Amino acid sequence: MNQPRPRGNRASFSLPNNATVGALVAVVAVLLGFLILRSVSGDSDVGGSGTPIETVPTETTLDPTAPTVTTVPALTAFKLQIANASGVAGSAGKLTLEMQSLGYVTQPALNVAPGTPKRNTTGIFYLAGCEDNAQNVADRLGGSPEVGAMPTPVPLETGTLREACVLILLGTDLAGKTVPGATSAGNGTATTDSTTTVAG
């Protein structure tokens, strides 16, 4: 009778348990994550020392003793037309010469067109683009003049402003009064232009 052959001893390998596999995967993931983040931060810090640069906002301090700068339109950048709407003879010519003495470029004084009603309040009117110039003139004259867009038609005896972009229709409120700071007074005519001068 054959005797059974003894079987050789087989090496037995124990399979790792689930906890060990999970721990190994976690360690590998952490290592990969660290390497990836290091690579990304190294790319964003090209040529740097590795230390992030902090930008500090600079503060601007205004000197309370510094004078306030205001922009004033150049007086020679526009022409001014003065017309007598007050009925006071010679008042537009007088104002024209006073405005000249203050540095304004004026055209000869005129009267308003026939049939234009007498004005109690001086009006300062401007063409488009001359708004700031008109306000400058109003501030110089003082009082409470009316400031507004140029009426149509232009209420002058000549019917035209020629080169002026600001028109003063002198009313009784300012007629015959001297403009603050003016150094000369006129005699009713203005001689700033070689064309015909009309008494104001």
Stockholm file with secondary structure:
# STOCKHOLM 1.0

chainA/1-200         MNQPRPRGNRASFSLPNNATVGALVAVVAVLLGFLILRSVSGDSDVGGSGTPIETVPTETTLDPTAPTVTTVPALTAFKLQIANASGVAGSAGKLTLEMQSLGYVTQPALNVAPGTPKRNTTGIFYLAGCEDNAQNVADRLGGSPEVGAMPTPVPLETGTLREACVLILLGTDLAGKTVPGATSAGNGTATTDSTTTVAG
#=GR chainA/1-200 SS CCCCCCCCCCCCCCCCCHHHHHHHHHHHHHHHHHHHHHHHHHHHTTTSCSSCCCCCCCCCCCCTTSCCCCCCCCGGGSEEEEEECSCCTTHHHHHHHHHHHTTCEECCCEEBCTTCCCCSSCEEEECTTCHHHHHHHHHHHCSCCEEEECCSSCCBTTSCCTTCSEEEEECTTTTTCCCTTCCCCCSSCCCSSSSCCCCC
#=GC SS_cons         CCCCCCCCCCCCCCCCCHHHHHHHHHHHHHHHHHHHHHHHHHHHTTTSCSSCCCCCCCCCCCCTTSCCCCCCCCGGGSEEEEEECSCCTTHHHHHHHHHHHTTCEECCCEEBCTTCCCCSSCEEEECTTCHHHHHHHHHHHCSCCEEEECCSSCCBTTSCCTTCSEEEEECTTTTTCCCTTCCCCCSSCCCSSSSCCCCC
//
